[in-house]
Amino acid sequence: MSPPSTAMARPRHLPLLGAQLFEQRLAVHDMPALRRDSVATLQINVGKRCNQACHHCHVDAGPKRTEELQAHTAHRLMSLMDDPQIETIDITGGAPELNAHFRTLVSRARSLGKQVIDRCNLTILFEPSMEDLAEFLAANEVHVVASLPCYSAGNVDKQRGRGVFDKSIEALRRLNALGYGEHGSPLQLDLVYNPQGPSLPPAQDKLEARYKLELAEHFDVSFGRLLTITNMPISRFAHTLERTGQYEAYMSLLVNHFNPDTVPALMCRSLVSVGWDGRVYDCDFNQMLELPAADRDARTPTLFEIDSLSDFVGARIAVADHCLGCTAGAGSSCGGALG
């Protein structure tokens, strides 16, 4: 049963303020508050500067944004990487590769034996000074997770801008030529799908099969996995929902498709997200809403006020109603569907 309509009401200028809907779903299923079990993944958002300005972007990134990781924060991050519980360094943005410290962060993480993920928009490979980016990623065996919201030009260009699809295909071919996407290759290449509008993603395995067929047959492109990610009702997407009068309907969709089986696998249970300014969050979505992460002592310290990211293990995770996007249907995380 849907919650009362009054519970859905939100001020138009700031749609997401509370956590009552998400917490209600947990309570209905006798589930406790979320807490972090480990810090296996350190996710770094290096800033909001990007060569694109996509309609669905929860970061509100774009070419005119100036927020970006500075040297002192990058150095502090690198000093914290040498922690045996951290297995993966997940670098995102904006376009993370535009940050002056991107390659240093990658090199440091790889020297420590960490897996590195680059959240790549593909078209960045054709920006000035990025001519050798693909080769750098391959030489460091960086796991490329690339956004491609459809296998047809019309849908991609509608969401991400004219000409983006053709550039994305060219970029994928360049990565394939280096060994990315080949069966048995250490060079991992995964694609990311997110819906065009206010709907949940289709079944990940079936859509992956369709992507592989279409991209191979029409463009001779190969990749590893397809990751389906639900659009979060925050930032640009939330404003679009508000403008088109679909915000409450979308929240109802998320509420009514809450799946308790996704809760144990939520990424916030094993991840810490760090912003370009050194502030610490439970996930990249919370970062965009400026909901800071608390440590075990219920403080909200920055990177410069902690000894180790282990300080956040066991801490309660900050939640809000956008968390319903991660628990609806098959679930959603930076690694795709949860089940």
C-alpha positions in Angstrom: 0.0 0.0 0.0 1.3 3.5 -0.9 2.0 5.9 2.0 -0.4 8.8 2.4 0.0 11.5 -0.2 0.9 14.0 2.4 4.1 12.0 3.2 5.1 12.5 -0.4 4.9 16.3 -0.4 8.2 18.1 -0.7 9.1 21.8 -1.2 9.7 22.4 -4.8 13.1 24.0 -4.4 14.5 21.1 -2.3 12.5 17.9 -2.9 14.5 15.6 -0.5 14.6 16.6 3.1 13.7 13.6 5.3 14.2 9.9 5.6 10.7 8.9 6.7 9.7 6.9 3.7 12.9 4.9 3.6 12.9 4.3 7.3 9.3 3.3 7.2 10.2 0.6 4.7 12.9 -0.7 6.9 10.6 -0.8 9.9 7.8 -2.6 8.0 10.4 -5.4 7.4 11.8 -5.3 10.9 15.1 -4.2 9.7 17.5 -2.2 11.9 19.2 1.1 10.9 21.9 0.8 8.4 25.5 0.5 9.6 28.8 0.1 7.8 30.4 -3.3 8.0 33.8 -2.5 6.4 35.6 0.0 4.2 36.5 -2.2 1.2 36.0 0.6 -1.3 37.3 4.1 -1.1 35.3 6.2 -3.6 36.8 9.6 -4.5 34.8 12.3 -6.2 37.5 14.6 -7.6 35.0 17.4 -8.5 32.2 18.6 -10.7 34.1 19.7 -13.7 33.1 17.7 -16.8 33.1 18.0 -20.6 29.4 17.1 -20.6 26.3 18.2 -18.8 23.9 15.2 -18.9 20.2 15.6 -18.0 20.3 12.8 -15.4 23.5 13.8 -13.7 23.1 13.6 -9.9 26.4 15.6 -9.5 25.2 18.6 -11.5 28.5 18.4 -13.3 29.4 20.4 -16.4 32.1 22.4 -18.2 31.4 25.5 -16.1 31.8 23.9 -12.7 35.0 24.8 -10.9 34.9 22.6 -7.8 37.8 20.2 -7.9 40.3 18.2 -5.8 43.3 20.1 -4.7 46.9 18.8 -4.0 46.7 18.7 -0.2 43.5 16.7 -0.3 45.0 14.3 -2.9 48.0 13.8 -0.8 45.9 13.0 2.3 43.9 10.5 0.3 47.1 8.8 -0.9 48.3 8.5 2.7 45.1 6.8 3.7 45.1 4.3 0.8 47.7 2.1 2.5 45.1 0.3 4.5 44.8 -3.5 4.1 41.0 -3.4 4.3 40.7 -1.1 1.3 40.6 -3.2 -1.8 39.2 -0.8 -4.4 39.8 2.9 -5.2 36.7 4.1 -7.2 37.4 7.5 -8.9 34.5 9.5 -10.1 33.5 13.1 -10.9 32.5 15.1 -13.0 34.9 13.7 -15.5 37.6 12.4 -13.1 40.3 12.4 -15.8 40.2 16.2 -16.0 41.5 16.6 -12.5 45.2 17.4 -12.3 45.7 14.7 -9.7 43.8 11.8 -11.4 46.9 10.0 -12.7 48.8 10.4 -9.5 45.9 8.9 -7.5 45.7 6.0 -10.0 49.5 5.4 -9.9 49.6 5.4 -6.1 46.7 3.1 -5.8 48.1 0.6 -8.3 51.5 0.7 -6.6 49.7 -0.5 -3.4 48.0 -3.3 -5.3 44.6 -1.8 -5.2 42.0 -2.3 -7.9 41.2 1.1 -9.5 37.9 2.0 -11.1 37.6 5.0 -13.5 34.0 6.2 -13.9 34.5 7.3 -17.5 32.1 9.1 -19.8 34.1 7.9 -22.9 34.0 11.2 -24.8 36.7 12.5 -22.4 39.2 10.4 -24.5 38.9 13.1 -27.3 39.4 16.2 -25.1 42.6 18.2 -25.5 45.6 16.7 -23.6 43.8 13.4 -23.3 45.3 11.8 -26.4 47.2 9.2 -24.3 44.5 8.6 -21.7 43.4 5.2 -23.1 47.0 4.0 -23.1 47.5 5.2 -19.5 44.4 3.4 -18.3 45.5 0.2 -20.0 49.1 0.4 -18.8 47.7 0.6 -15.2 45.0 -2.1 -15.7 42.4 0.4 -14.6 38.9 -1.0 -14.6 36.9 1.3 -16.9 33.2 1.7 -16.0 31.7 3.7 -18.9 28.3 5.4 -19.2 26.4 4.4 -22.3 22.6 4.8 -21.5 21.5 3.0 -24.7 22.8 1.2 -27.8 21.1 3.6 -30.2 22.3 7.1 -31.1 19.0 8.8 -30.7 18.5 7.9 -27.1 22.1 8.6 -26.0 22.2 11.9 -27.8 18.9 12.9 -26.3 20.2 12.3 -22.8 23.8 13.4 -23.1 24.1 15.7 -26.1 24.3 15.7 -29.9 27.1 13.6 -31.2 27.9 11.9 -27.9 26.9 8.4 -29.2 29.2 8.4 -32.1 32.1 9.6 -30.0 31.3 7.0 -27.4 31.4 4.2 -30.0 34.7 5.5 -31.3 36.1 5.5 -27.7 34.9 2.0 -27.1 36.7 0.8 -30.3 39.9 2.5 -29.1 39.6 0.7 -25.7 38.8 -2.6 -27.5 42.0 -2.2 -29.6 44.0 -2.0 -26.4 42.5 -5.2 -25.1 39.6 -3.8 -23.1 36.5 -6.0 -23.2 38.2 -9.1 -24.6 37.4 -12.4 -23.0 40.2 -13.3 -20.5 41.8 -9.9 -20.7 42.9 -8.3 -17.4 41.5 -5.0 -18.8 37.9 -4.8 -17.6 35.4 -2.6 -19.5 31.9 -2.4 -18.2 29.0 -0.2 -19.4 26.4 1.6 -17.4 22.7 1.9 -18.3 20.3 4.2 -16.6 16.6 4.8 -17.7 15.7 7.7 -19.9 12.9 8.8 -17.5 11.0 8.0 -14.3 11.1 4.2 -14.5 13.1 1.3 -13.0 15.8 -0.4 -15.1 14.8 -3.6 -16.8 16.4 -6.9 -15.8 20.1 -6.5 -16.0 21.0 -9.8 -17.5 18.5 -9.6 -20.3 19.4 -6.0 -21.1 23.1 -6.9 -21.1 22.5 -9.6 -23.7 20.7 -7.1 -25.9 23.5 -4.6 -25.5 26.1 -7.1 -26.5 24.2 -8.2 -29.5 23.5 -4.7 -30.8 26.9 -3.3 -30.2 28.7 -6.3 -31.7 26.5 -6.6 -34.7 26.3 -2.9 -35.6 29.5 -1.4 -34.3 31.9 -4.4 -33.7 32.2 -3.3 -30.0 32.7 -5.7 -27.1 32.5 -5.2 -23.3 32.3 -7.2 -20.1 29.2 -6.5 -18.0 26.3 -4.1 -18.2 25.5 -2.3 -14.9 22.0 -1.0 -14.5 21.6 2.0 -12.2 18.4 3.6 -11.1 18.1 7.4 -11.5 18.2 8.9 -8.1 15.5 11.6 -7.3 18.1 14.3 -6.5 19.8 17.2 -8.3 19.0 17.5 -12.1 16.8 14.5 -12.2 14.7 15.6 -9.2 14.3 19.0 -10.8 13.1 17.4 -14.0 10.6 15.3 -12.1 9.3 18.4 -10.3 9.1 20.5 -13.5 7.1 17.7 -15.3 4.9 16.9 -12.3 6.2 13.4 -11.9 8.1 13.6 -8.6 5.4 12.1 -6.4 4.6 9.4 -8.9 8.3 8.4 -9.1 8.7 8.3 -5.3 5.6 6.1 -5.1 7.2 3.8 -7.7 10.3 3.5 -5.6 8.3 3.0 -2.3 6.0 0.4 -3.9 9.0 -1.6 -5.3 11.0 -1.6 -2.1 12.9 -4.9 -2.0 14.2 -5.9 1.4 16.5 -8.5 -0.1 18.7 -5.7 -1.5 19.4 -4.1 1.9 22.3 -6.5 3.0 24.2 -5.7 -0.2 23.8 -1.9 -0.2 27.1 -0.3 -1.3 27.2 2.1 1.7 27.8 -0.9 4.0 31.3 -1.4 2.6 32.2 2.0 1.0 33.2 5.5 2.1 32.8 8.4 -0.3 35.1 11.3 -0.2 34.4 14.7 -1.8 36.8 17.0 -3.6 37.1 19.1 -0.4 38.0 16.2 1.9 34.5 15.8 3.5 33.4 12.2 4.1 30.1 10.7 3.1 28.3 7.3 3.1 27.9 7.4 -0.7 28.2 9.6 -3.7 24.5 10.4 -3.6 24.6 11.6 0.0 27.6 13.7 -1.0 25.5 15.6 -3.5 22.9 16.2 -0.8 25.6 17.2 1.7 24.7 14.5 4.2 28.0 13.8 6.0 29.1 10.4 7.2 29.4 9.9 11.0 32.2 7.9 12.6 31.7 5.4 15.4 31.6 8.3 17.9 28.8 10.0 15.9 31.2 12.8 14.8 31.3 14.0 11.2 35.1 14.5 10.6 36.9 15.4 7.4 39.8 13.4 6.0 42.2 15.7 8.0 40.6 14.8 11.3 40.9 11.0 11.2 43.7 8.5 11.7 42.1 5.9 9.4 39.0 5.2 7.4 38.4 2.4 9.9 37.0 5.1 12.1 33.8 4.7 10.1 33.4 1.0 10.5 30.4 0.2 12.6 29.0 3.7 12.3 25.4 4.4 11.5 24.7 5.4 7.9 22.9 8.6 7.1 19.8 7.9 5.1 17.1 9.9 3.2 14.3 9.1 0.9 16.5 8.9 -2.2 17.9 5.6 -0.6 14.7 4.1 -1.9 16.3 4.3 -5.4 19.0 1.8 -4.2 16.4 -0.7 -2.8 13.7 -0.7 -5.5 13.2 -3.7 -7.7 16.5 -5.5 -8.3 18.3 -2.8 -6.4 20.9 -0.4 -7.6 24.5 0.5 -6.7 27.7 1.7 -8.4 28.2 -2.0 -9.3 24.8 -2.3 -10.9 21.8 -4.4 -9.8 22.0 -6.0 -6.3 20.1 -9.1 -7.1 
